[in-house]
Structure formats: structure tokens, C-alpha cells
Amino acid sequence: MVIVKYTPEYSPVEVFITRFFDNETNVLIFEQETQIPIPTLTVGDIIHIFEQEYIVKERKFAFNEDAFLTIYGLETK
């Protein structure tokens, strides 16, 4: 049996960026950068940011070199 060393085509993700935008105005509400992924929210979830309650209306994912981005569109509850 031949064992071949696996060489990844892309470098590993080093940074996880989470961005929260107002879904209507596209204004950034909050951004967080971590070395580990935070739990994923789903559409319909309710979250609190700076003592304001929001409903998740949209969720998108993106990659940028060594970063993984999760982008949420929120509406005030």
C-alpha cells in the first residue's frame, strides 16, 4: 500500500470574522474577529447587541485569503 502525503491546496483559516449589519440601511452594527468560530445563528434567531434586540433576517458566508466571514442581516425587534 502506497501512502501519499497530502498537501492542502489552500492555507488553513486563521481568522473568523463575524459582521452584523442593519438589513435595511446596510450600516455595520458590530464586528467580531476571533481565532475560533463562534456558534452560527440562523434566520429567525433573536440576539442582543448593545442592549438592543435584533432578529436575524439573512445570513451569508464568504472567504478572504486566510479569513472566513459570516455576515448577518438584522432587523430591530
Residue pairs with C-beta under 8 A, 6 or more apart in sequence:
11 65
11 66
12 66
13 63
13 66
13 67
13 68
14 35
14 66
14 67
15 33
15 34
15 35
15 66
15 67
15 68
16 33
16 34
16 35
16 36
16 37
16 38
16 67
16 68
16 69
16 70
17 31
17 32
17 33
17 64
17 67
17 68
17 69
17 70
18 31
18 32
18 33
18 34
18 38
18 69
18 70
18 71
18 72
19 28
19 30
19 31
19 69
19 70
19 71
19 72
20 28
20 29
20 30
20 31
20 47
20 49
20 54
20 72
20 74
21 27
21 28
21 29
21 71
21 72
21 73
21 74
22 29
22 73
22 74
22 75
22 76
23 57
23 58
23 73
23 74
23 75
24 75
29 49
29 50
29 54
29 74
30 49
30 50
32 38
37 68
40 59
40 70
41 47
41 56
41 59
41 72
42 56
42 59
43 56
43 57
43 58
43 59
44 55
44 56
45 55
45 56
46 53
46 54
46 55
46 56
46 77
47 53
47 54
47 56
47 74
48 54
49 74
52 76
53 76
53 77
54 74
54 75
54 76
54 77
55 74
55 75
55 76
55 77
56 72
56 73
56 74
57 73
57 74
57 75
58 72
58 73
59 70
59 71
59 72
59 73
60 70
60 71
60 72
60 73
61 68
61 69
61 70
61 71
62 68
62 69
62 71
63 69
